[in-house]
Amino acid sequence: MPNNLLVEGPEQGVQVFTLNRPEALNALNTELLENLAKALDDAEADREVGAVVITGSQKAFAAGADINEMAARDLVGILEDPRVAHWERIARFTKPIIAAVNGFALGGGCELAMHADILIAGENARFGQPEINLGIMPGAGGTQRLVRKVGESLAMHMALTGEPINAKRALQAGLVSEVCQPELTVEKAIGIARTIARKAPIAVRLTKESVRRANDMNLAEGLRFERHAFTVLAGTADRQEGLDAFREKRKPQFKGQ
């Protein structure tokens, strides 16, 4: 794997991906997004990986897209942008993603953070969609996911003014689940990922899918999907192991079966 993406693990069920373009504040160029998508392919297929953590540096999670690369593309180049497929691959990842965000998460960086299932922010984190300042707009979910995360009014404010919000405001708005000291952010994210990795893999996958579908379904449809997923789990060996372990007062040994 090229050194613009550092891969560690899996260790205790967790694989850590660190964006590593410090000279560009981890700007998401095509190569980095492609490498991340490929790394997620590998993690998807690896039964030893129960959850992944995506992080950057103390200064920047990712400060946006690569502006020089973007400026070189005309209308046809944008229509045929290979990054679209990479973003779609990230969105399709079925295992839990925990983002550990310090510093700038702007533009594509904010959009990448919003692909995570759980988002931990350092006190120095800044989230924003500043594309409007360049005469453009978000193009990888920055309008659609942002509304679902923080509500229409704040999403409009962020997208139309280009002004970022700090970690405290992001917590209040529901964009992040926890704020901690910057030097503890990755450690905290890994701890959460390890907790999830110890759970029954099929139950984790169906739970993630059910929660995600809540954004796209009305309540009646969502409840039907949830009940279907709940019923499917009745046929798994892990369900029986979980019930037996509870009755026997021991820790369950889940096998993803």
Protein Blocks (a to p, Z undefined) as FASTA:
>chain_A
ZZkbccedjeehiacdddddfknoopacfklmmmmmmmmmmmmmmmkbmbdcddddfkbm
bgcdcfklmmmpcfklmmmomklmmmmmmmmpmbdcddddehjaehjlmmmmmmpmbdcd
dfkbccddfklmnopacfehpmmmmmmmnojklmmmmmmnopacdfklmmmnomambdcd
fklmmmmmmmmmmmmmmmcfklmmmmmmmmmmmmmpcfklmmmmmmmmmmmmmmpmklmm
mmmmmmnopacddehZZ
